[in-house]
């Protein structure tokens, strides 16, 4: 079998994860951490493009990875038009939507852009994105907000939620499409989804103000207070948006987006850190409870994943709240890199066809 080298690029709000696979085997994996101070130097997320690309290339060079051997580059999908689940070749229209960010800004927008730029420098290389955060399977009733000028939209950690759901299904020798699951991804942002027979029929907008708060996002806020703040004259639109996404959550309360740092402080007896950590867990449990109603109580399992799921105190808090609903299974971290690489491999071998954006 020919050796197919695949580069995987997964930009998150506070990190850039990169990996190189030879066929289905990982031969290099690295997580590059970015402090909130560094990220805040950039006005827009797309302004981070060169910064992130440069550190990726430097890490590959330091690891003595010959990028000319790479023929498939897979980036995490970004905020594009709502599309069905799958793998997409990075074409001109896709790049335009990622750059213009008309549908919103997120670090994942950089995945396809960086993948395409690096691929353009390697003869014969191709760039793709997989299961972007705008995968949309919501049922119509879940889109209604309470006023026709506003609509709930599907923006979530689609790639990892789908990968973890399929991993769980396989572990019990069942098909993902035959199960009802609630999946909570706890990372820089938090998304909690109701998976009904293979489709995410309800989900919080994990990007800009919906659901539980997270290390750097506010989640749902008291709308009346938000309206007053917006018209107070004290804040610009950009400042309010930054408050909701980037400087909310743990950053606003404790001055850090590092959930592990907060975990250590809480463990050491810091009462404020403990309260905020508990509140974050409380909101996750509350959201899971709401989605159990969406599935009418027919829940096969609750899956907790993402980087923050490494915190046993937070996870146990959530378990105490929701274990009466269904068994709770924890998948600390995420399986996004493997999922991205596997899609790239299947396209390279012809077992999977890429879709046109």
N, C-alpha and C positions, 0 to 999 in steps of 0.2 A: 504493500500500500504506500502511495506517495505520502510524504510528510507535509502536512499543511500547517503553516505557521499563522496563528491568529492573534492579533493584538486587540485587547479589550480595554476600553476607556469608559470609566464610570464616574463622572463628576457629580459630587454631592454638594450640599450647601457648605459643609465645613471640611470636605476632603476630596481628593481625587484618587480613585482606585484604578490601578492599571495591572494588567496581567498579560502574559504571553502563553499561549497554548500550542502544543504540538499535537495535532489532531485533537483528541479529547483529554489530553494530559496537560496539566498546568506545569510549566517549567520556570515560571517567574511570576511573583505576585508581590505587590507593594501598595500600601496605603499611605498617601501623602497628606499629612494634616495641614490645615490652614487655620490660623488664628483669626478670631473675629476682627482684630486690629488690622491684619493684612487684607482681609476681604473687604473691609469697610473703606479701604483706600480707593476702591473702584466705584465709580458712580453707577454704572450699570453692570449687570452680570456678563453681558457680551464683551465688556471692556476687559474682562479677565482672560480673554482668549489667548493672547500671546504669553501671558504669565503662566497659565496652566500648560500650554503646549510646550513651552521651553523646559519646564521642570519634568515633564513626561519624557522628552527626548534626552534630557540629562540623566535621568534615572536609568533609561535603557542603555545609554552609552556607558554609564558606570557599571552596569551589570554585564557589559560586553555582549549585549544583544545586537545582532546585525539586522537592522530594520529592513534591509533590502531582501531578506528572506521572507518577510511578512507579505502575504498576498490578500489577506482578509482583515479588515479593521472594523470592529463593531463598537459603536458608541451607544451609550444609554439614550433612549429617546427623550425628546423635550416637548415643550408646549407648542404643538402644531394644531391643525384642525382635528376635531374628534374623528378617530379612525378605528377600524376593527383591529383586533389583536393580530400580531404577525411581525415579520421582518421586512423592512423597507430599504431599498437602495437609495442612497443619498443623491437626489437629483437637484436640479436648479431650483425648482419650486419649494422643495423641502428646505433647502438652505436659506432661501428668501424668508420663509416664515420663521425659521429659527433666529435669523439675524434681526428681523424687524420686531420680533417678540410682541406681535399684535394681540396674541392671546394670553400674554403674561410672561414674566421673567422667572426663570428657574435655572439653577446650575446645570441641570440635565440638557438645557438648550445647547450647551457647549459640546456635548458628546458627539453629535453628528458633525458639527462644524470642525472640531479638531480631527476627528476620524477622516473626514474628507480631505482636509488640508494635508495631513500626513500621507494619505493614500496617493494624492496628486504628485508627491515627490518620489514615489516608488513605482517603477515600471510594472504594469500588470496588476497592481493592487486595486481593490475595490472597497468602498465604505458603505456601511449599513447602520441602521438603528433597529431596535427591537422593542416591542411593547412599550411605547412611550407613555408618559404619565397621563395622557389624554385619552387612553383607551376608554370607550364609552359604551356601557351595556346597561345603563340605568333604566329602570322601568319609568314610564311616563308620569305616574302619580308622584314619584320621588322628586321630580323636577320642579314641582309647584312650590312656591315660597310663601305666598300670602299677598303678593302684589304683582300684577302682570309686567311691571317694568323690570322685575328681577326674576332670575331663574337659577336654580341649583344646577351646577355643572360637575362633570366627572373629571377630577384631577387628583390622582393618587399614585401610590407606589405600585403601579400595575405589574411591572416586571417581577418584583420580588413577591408580591402577594400571589400572583399566578404560579410562580415557581415553587413557593412553599406549599401552596394548596395541592399542587400535583405531587410534590414530594411526600406529603402526608398521605394522600390517596394511595400512592404506590406502596407505602409502608404497611398499609392494612389490606393490600391486594384488592383495591377497588379503583374505579375510574373517578376522576375529579368531577366529571359530568353527572355522576350519580349521587353526589353528596351535597349537603347544605352545611356551609362552614361560615364562621366569622373569623376574619383574619385581621389582626392588629399589627401594623408596622410601626415600630417606635424608633425613629431616627431623628435627624435634624428637624424633620416635620413628622407629624403623626397622622396616619390614615387608618381608618377602621372600616372594613367592607363586609357586606352581606353577600356571600357567594351562594347562589341558588342554582344547583345543577349546572355548574360550569360558567355561570354568568354573574357578574358583580352588579346586582340589581339596585343597590343603594350604597353610597359612599360619601364621606365628608370631603369637602374641598380642602385638602391638606396644605394647599399653597397659601391662600390669602384670607384666612379668617373663618374657619369652620371646624367644629369638632374640638378635641382636647388640645390644650396648649402643649408645647414641646420645647426642646432646648433653645430655639430662637424664634418661635412663632406663637402668637397670642391665642390662636384658636378662636372660638366664638366669644364675642364680647357683649356686654349690655348695650344694645343698639342706641338707646336714648342717650347714654353718656357719651357714646362715640359721636353722635350727631352734634351734641353740644360742644365737644372738643373741636370738631371740624370747623365749626362756625365761631370759635372763640377768637380767631385772628392770631393765635399764638403759634400755630403750626401750618406749614405748607402741605400741599398734597403729597409731595415726595417724602416729607417727614412723617406724615401719618402712615403712609404705605410702608416705610422703613420700620416704624413702630410695630406694625402688625406682622411684618415678615422680615426678619433679620435682627431686630433689636427687641423682640418680644420674648415671652416665655422665661426660661431660666436666665437669659441675658438681662432682661428687664429687672427681674427680682434679685438676682445674685451676681450679676456682672460677668457671667461666664456662660459659654455655650457647651462646656465640657460636662456632660452628665456624670462622668466618672468622678470628676473633681467634686461635684455636688454629693455624690454617693459617699465619698470619703469624709467629707465635712459632716454629713448627717450621721455617719457611723461614729465619728469622733465626738458627737454630742452637740453640734451646732443646731440649735432649735429652729432657727429660721430655715436653714437648708433642709431640715427634716420635714418641716411643714410644707414647703414648696414641693419637695419630692413626693410627699404623700398626696398633695393636691393634684399633681400631674398624673399619678397613678389612679386617683379617685375619678378624674375626668375620663380616663381611658376605660375604666370599669363601667362608668355610667353610659358611655357611648356603646359599649358592647351590649349592655342591657337593652338599650333602645333598639339595636339591630336584631336582638332576639325576638322582639315584637314584630319586626319587619318579616322575619322568617316564621312567624306565628308559633314560636316555641319549638319548631322542628329543626333543631341544631345538632348535627352529628359531632362537631368538635369546635373548639375555640383555639386558634393558633396565634401565638404571640411571637413576633420576630422583630428584626432590626437591631441596631447597635445597642440601644438602651435596654433591650431585653437581656443583656448581660448583667444587669443590676438585679440581684436576687431579692433585695428588699422591696423594690418597686414591683417586680413580678409577683411576689407573694401577696402584696397588697391587692393587686388586681385579681389574683386567684381567689382570695377570700371573698371578694365581691361577686364573682361570676361563676364559680365552680358548680353552683347549683343548677346552672343552665345546661352545661355540657362538659365533657372532659376538656381540660386545658392542657395543651401541648406547647412547649416552648422551644423555639428554634433561634437561639441567640445569634446575633449578626444577621447576615443575609446571604442568599444564594444567587445574587444577581450576576456575579462574574461568570459563574459556571453556566447560568442560563443564557447569557449573552454569547459566550464562546460556543455553546452547543448549537445555537441557532446559526452562527457563522459557519461552523463545521458542516452542518446539514445542507446549507446552501452551497458550500464549496464542493460537496460530494454529489450534489444534484438530488438529494433526498427531500429537499424542501425548496419551494420556489419563492423568490422574493416578490414583494408586492410593489406596485407603482403608486407613488404618492400623488 
